[in-house]
Amino acid sequence: MDNNKSNTGLKVALGIALVLFLATGFYTMNLYTNSQKVEKDLSEEKQLVMNDLNAMAKQYDVAISENKVANTDLIESRARIQQLIDSLKISDTNVKSLWKYKQRYNSLKLEMDALLKLNDSLRVENTYLSTSLDSTRIRLEERSIFTDSLLVQNTALAEVVKNAAVLGAVDLKGFGVIERTSGKLIPTERGRRVDKIRVCFTVPKNRLVQAGDQELYVQVINPQNNIVGANAQVQFDDMTLNYSIISKFNYENKNLNICEFVSNKNDADFIEGRYIVNVFNEKDLVATAEFRLK
């Protein structure tokens, strides 16, 4: 009788233990399953926060790239987002940590919305300013082109006036003469009989030339290419001019007939051949002619 009671109590105890073991196993299995699900959900939530932060970073990159002048506020805010991304990558995956990062994300999102709105406003103003500056630059370039054109025209006109304000010589003639003791001059083509070369020309009226004392250089070149007469030199900038005689006269803004005489050195005979007569106003050749002696 006692043995039966003892066996029955043992069976009951074993049954209770088995139930408790199974309940504990079930609870542990259920707890593990829930833990795995929570961990998965937290990982997914962490990735969502990471995606949102990366999207914000890209928005900043676009805004910064559209600004020709670097916006310090945008750059600093972009750096803060990158710091948060780097920190989130190595953080623990738990509710408390994710809550902290989501709070920080929301704060940065508000900051970004305000900065991008301001940036858009500044970009519109800069576009308007740039358009206005381009328009001003175009007007200045047009004004500069017009001014340069006037300068070129005025320079050209000044050059024309300068070139025109020069005394010339027309009807230039050169020929040999015999000079009598009475002063009478007899033209001749015979070189041995020529006493002097007479050079005559007319200085035409030129209103652009101021009246007063003027001078022209007369150059007579013989057939041997030698300068007849004084054969003196005068320097004009980089040009040296050899001349036979300087023709000096008083110019009164009207036609003026001039004749000059050129003698051979040491009263030597004039050789036969072609002679060239040139008249220079300083370094500029204004008239040329030729004649022959036999």
TAKAQUI-V416384 format. One record per residue. N is the residue number from 1. PSI is psi in whole degrees, 0 to 359 (* if undefined). Layout:
BEGIN
n: <N:N>
psi: <PSI:PSI>
END
This chain:
BEGIN
n: <1:2:3:4:5:6:7:8:9:10:11:12:13:14:15:16:17:18:19:20:21:22:23:24:25:26:27:28:29:30:31:32:33:34:35:36:37:38:39:40:41:42:43:44:45:46:47:48:49:50:51:52:53:54:55:56:57:58:59:60:61:62:63:64:65:66:67:68:69:70:71:72:73:74:75:76:77:78:79:80:81:82:83:84:85:86:87:88:89:90:91:92:93:94:95:96:97:98:99:100:101:102:103:104:105:106:107:108:109:110:111:112:113:114:115:116:117:118:119:120:121:122:123:124:125:126:127:128:129:130:131:132:133:134:135:136:137:138:139:140:141:142:143:144:145:146:147:148:149:150:151:152:153:154:155:156:157:158:159:160:161:162:163:164:165:166:167:168:169:170:171:172:173:174:175:176:177:178:179:180:181:182:183:184:185:186:187:188:189:190:191:192:193:194:195:196:197:198:199:200:201:202:203:204:205:206:207:208:209:210:211:212:213:214:215:216:217:218:219:220:221:222:223:224:225:226:227:228:229:230:231:232:233:234:235:236:237:238:239:240:241:242:243:244:245:246:247:248:249:250:251:252:253:254:255:256:257:258:259:260:261:262:263:264:265:266:267:268:269:270:271:272:273:274:275:276:277:278:279:280:281:282:283:284:285:286:287:288:289:290:291:292:293:294>
psi: <314:324:323:317:321:318:320:318:322:319:319:317:318:322:315:318:319:318:316:321:315:321:319:318:315:317:317:317:317:319:319:318:315:322:316:319:317:318:320:316:320:322:318:320:320:318:323:317:320:318:317:318:319:322:319:318:319:321:318:318:318:314:318:320:334:350:119:325:127:130:112:318:317:315:317:320:322:322:322:321:319:321:319:321:313:321:320:326:323:6:160:144:89:167:315:316:314:321:319:317:323:322:315:322:314:321:315:329:317:319:319:315:319:316:318:324:315:320:318:318:317:323:320:316:320:322:315:317:318:318:318:318:321:317:317:318:319:317:321:321:318:319:320:318:317:317:317:321:316:320:317:316:316:321:316:318:318:322:321:314:317:315:327:334:51:133:136:190:132:167:43:132:144:140:159:149:150:130:114:161:336:350:355:141:131:115:142:152:358:114:320:337:349:128:321:159:127:128:122:145:167:130:113:159:135:108:343:350:131:138:151:192:132:167:147:153:126:131:122:123:126:176:338:12:30:150:124:146:218:328:48:170:149:143:130:104:244:14:133:126:126:130:160:320:152:124:110:136:166:117:132:32:40:164:137:121:130:139:137:156:136:122:154:147:142:25:31:157:151:129:162:154:194:132:142:134:127:146:129:138:101:238:356:126:120:346:149:147:174:158:170:148:143:*>
END
